[in-house]
Amino acid sequence: MANEHVPVEMCNEWVAGEIATRCLIVSYFIHNLPKKYGKKILEDIKKANYEAGFVAGKNAAKALGKNDLKTLGTLFGGTKVFNPEVVYLEDERAVIHWRTCPVPTLVPTFEEWGLSEDYLETVCPILELFDNGFVEGFNPDLTTQTPPETGETGLQKNGDFCKVVIMKKR
């Protein structure tokens, strides 16, 4: 397969599957580990998500050979898995609407665990820390507001989009 051309649609499906798998693992930890180790373990899970994103962002910047905001905005806006719409992209700020997300596909599994769809409101802010870490790993002079901070978390309730804002630190 290494020499074969893989259609972008297939790549998107694989990436979406990997994101959903990572989210399922983290969701399991969020749901079960506090019962065994106390709520403090949630801070470790949050830190792990952020750190994983930070390393991924640092590696992405290294691979691309540049780490400016427009490059990052284009990168986030090019993640086909999230069906993004780049609403605004300038030197100081980028606004992206993610119009699809693999995380809500986990709701049936949450329900099997005895949880409701509202569990997304617990899981998403923790999972989004990966993106926060990615941005700061990509360029330490940048910061991001992911859907929990922007308040635009529509995909949690079958809405149209979740909003991500990337900007230069002040």
TASULQUI-V874265 format. One line per field, one symbol per residue. ss: DSSP state (@ for helix, = for strand, . for the rest). phi: phi as a letter, one per 30 degrees, with the letter a starting at -180 (. if undefined). psi: psi as a letter, one per 20 degrees, with the letter a starting at -180 (. if undefined). A space follows every 10 residues. Layout:
# TASULQUI-V874265
ss=???
phi=???
psi=???
This chain:
# TASULQUI-V874265
ss=.......@@@ @@@@@@@@@@ @@@@@@@@@@ @@@@@@@... @@@@@@@@@@ @@@@@@@@@@ @@@@....@@ @@@@@@@..@ @@.======. ..======.. ..@@@@@@@@ @@....@@@@ @@@@@@@.@@ @@@@@@@@.. .====.@@@@ ..=@@@@... .=======..
phi=.ecddcdedd eddddedddd dedddddddd dcdedccjdd dddddddddd dddedddddd ddddiabddd dddddddcde echdbddaab dcabbbcdcb adddddeede dddiccedee dddeedddde dededdddad dcbbcceddd icceddbidd accbbcaddc
psi=hhiqppqhgg gggggggggh gghggggggh hhhhhhirih hhhhgggggg hggggggghg gghhjqkrgh ggghghijnh hjmqoohpoa hiqpppopiq pigiiighgg hhijrrhihh hggghghihg hghgghhgoi jqrqorghhi inlhihkkah rqpppprqq.
